[in-house]
Amino acid sequence: MDMDSRLLESLKDLLEGGSEPRLTEFLTEVHPADLAPVLRALPLEQQITVFRVLPSDRAGEVLSEVDDQTLIDLVRSLDDVEVSRILDEMPPDHAAEVVEELPAEHAEKLLDLMTDVQGRVRAHAGIELEPEVKLWGG
């Protein structure tokens, strides 16, 4: 049995066992790059559960590792506030990569909810900013 298969079985057991503290502990011990392919093998409902259990910073690390389709499915399924919190915790270039994969309307809505890195993510993603108001007529 390879590592992905073992991780998947352990994750499924924890998800079905219903122990959130054990699940959280397990998820924080697994490297994001190792967790990403395992997530893809889970049904969407369980993927959502995993992301809701992960701390925002860890969820951002995992989100930046998943494939485009899993990313889009997750972002569309999670609450926009949840996604914006995750994106806020990600480095701007990684958050920009996530935002670039989304339809423009959805990306704009998420960026409007973000607080910490909104401008930098917009710049990295190439999303045009609203024109600044010139206060001094220059």
C-alpha positions as CSV (number, residue, x, y, z in Angstrom):
1,M,0.0,0.0,0.0
2,D,1.5,3.4,-1.0
3,M,1.6,6.5,1.1
4,D,-1.4,8.2,-0.6
5,S,-3.5,5.0,0.0
6,R,-2.5,4.9,3.7
7,L,-3.2,8.6,4.2
8,L,-6.6,8.2,2.4
9,E,-7.6,5.3,4.6
10,S,-6.6,7.0,7.8
11,L,-8.4,10.2,6.7
12,K,-11.6,8.3,5.8
13,D,-11.5,6.5,9.2
14,L,-11.1,9.8,11.0
15,L,-13.9,11.5,9.0
16,E,-16.2,8.5,9.6
17,G,-15.2,8.3,13.3
18,G,-16.4,11.9,14.0
19,S,-13.6,12.9,16.3
20,E,-12.8,16.4,15.2
21,P,-9.8,16.9,17.6
22,R,-8.2,13.7,16.2
23,L,-9.0,14.7,12.7
24,T,-7.5,18.2,13.2
25,E,-4.4,16.7,14.8
26,F,-4.0,14.3,11.9
27,L,-4.5,17.1,9.2
28,T,-1.9,19.4,10.8
29,E,0.7,16.6,10.9
30,V,0.3,15.8,7.2
31,H,2.3,17.9,4.7
32,P,0.0,20.0,2.5
33,A,1.6,18.5,-0.7
34,D,0.8,15.0,0.6
35,L,-2.7,15.9,1.6
36,A,-3.7,17.5,-1.7
37,P,-3.9,14.3,-3.8
38,V,-5.6,12.5,-1.0
39,L,-8.3,15.2,-0.9
40,R,-9.0,14.7,-4.6
41,A,-10.0,11.1,-3.8
42,L,-12.6,12.1,-1.3
43,P,-16.2,13.0,-2.0
44,L,-16.8,16.7,-2.1
45,E,-18.7,16.7,1.2
46,Q,-15.7,15.2,3.0
47,Q,-13.3,17.6,1.3
48,I,-15.5,20.5,2.6
49,T,-15.4,18.9,6.1
50,V,-11.6,18.7,5.9
51,F,-11.3,22.4,5.0
52,R,-13.7,23.5,7.7
53,V,-11.6,21.6,10.3
54,L,-8.2,23.0,9.1
55,P,-6.9,26.2,10.6
56,S,-7.1,29.0,7.9
57,D,-3.3,29.2,7.4
58,R,-3.0,25.4,7.0
59,A,-6.1,25.4,4.7
60,G,-4.4,28.0,2.5
61,E,-1.3,25.8,2.2
62,V,-3.3,22.8,1.2
63,L,-5.5,24.9,-1.2
64,S,-2.4,26.1,-3.0
65,E,-1.4,22.4,-3.6
66,V,-4.6,21.0,-5.0
67,D,-5.4,20.6,-8.7
68,D,-7.5,23.2,-10.5
69,Q,-10.7,21.2,-10.6
70,T,-10.6,20.4,-6.9
71,L,-9.8,24.0,-6.1
72,I,-12.7,25.3,-8.1
73,D,-15.1,22.7,-6.6
74,L,-14.0,23.6,-3.1
75,V,-14.1,27.3,-3.5
76,R,-17.6,27.1,-5.0
77,S,-18.8,24.8,-2.2
78,L,-17.3,26.7,0.8
79,D,-18.9,29.9,2.1
80,D,-17.3,33.0,0.6
81,V,-16.3,34.3,4.0
82,E,-14.5,31.0,4.7
83,V,-12.6,31.1,1.4
84,S,-11.7,34.8,1.9
85,R,-10.3,33.9,5.4
86,I,-8.2,31.2,3.9
87,L,-7.0,33.4,1.0
88,D,-6.1,36.1,3.6
89,E,-3.7,33.6,5.2
90,M,-2.0,32.7,2.0
91,P,1.0,34.4,0.5
92,P,-0.3,36.9,-2.1
93,D,1.2,35.1,-5.0
94,H,-0.5,31.8,-4.0
95,A,-3.8,33.6,-3.3
96,A,-3.5,35.2,-6.7
97,E,-3.1,31.8,-8.3
98,V,-6.3,30.6,-6.6
99,V,-8.2,33.7,-7.6
100,E,-7.0,33.5,-11.2
101,E,-8.7,30.1,-11.6
102,L,-12.1,31.4,-10.6
103,P,-14.7,33.1,-12.7
104,A,-14.2,36.9,-12.6
105,E,-17.4,37.6,-10.7
106,H,-16.6,35.1,-8.0
107,A,-13.0,36.3,-7.7
108,E,-14.1,39.9,-7.3
109,K,-16.6,39.0,-4.6
110,L,-13.9,37.1,-2.7
111,L,-11.4,39.8,-3.0
112,D,-14.0,42.3,-1.7
113,L,-14.3,40.2,1.5
114,M,-10.5,39.9,2.0
115,T,-8.8,42.3,4.4
116,D,-5.0,41.8,4.8
117,V,-3.7,41.2,1.3
118,Q,-6.4,42.3,-1.0
119,G,-4.5,44.9,-3.0
120,R,-1.4,42.6,-3.4
121,V,-3.5,39.7,-4.5
122,R,-5.3,41.9,-7.0
123,A,-2.0,43.1,-8.4
124,H,-0.5,39.6,-8.6
125,A,-3.7,38.3,-10.3
126,G,-3.8,41.2,-12.7
127,I,-7.2,42.3,-11.6
128,E,-7.8,45.9,-12.4
129,L,-8.1,48.1,-9.3
130,E,-10.8,50.8,-9.0
131,P,-9.3,54.1,-10.1
132,E,-8.0,56.1,-7.1
133,V,-9.6,59.3,-6.3
134,K,-7.1,62.2,-6.6
135,L,-7.3,64.4,-3.7
136,W,-4.9,67.1,-4.7
137,G,-5.9,67.6,-8.4
138,G,-2.5,66.3,-9.6
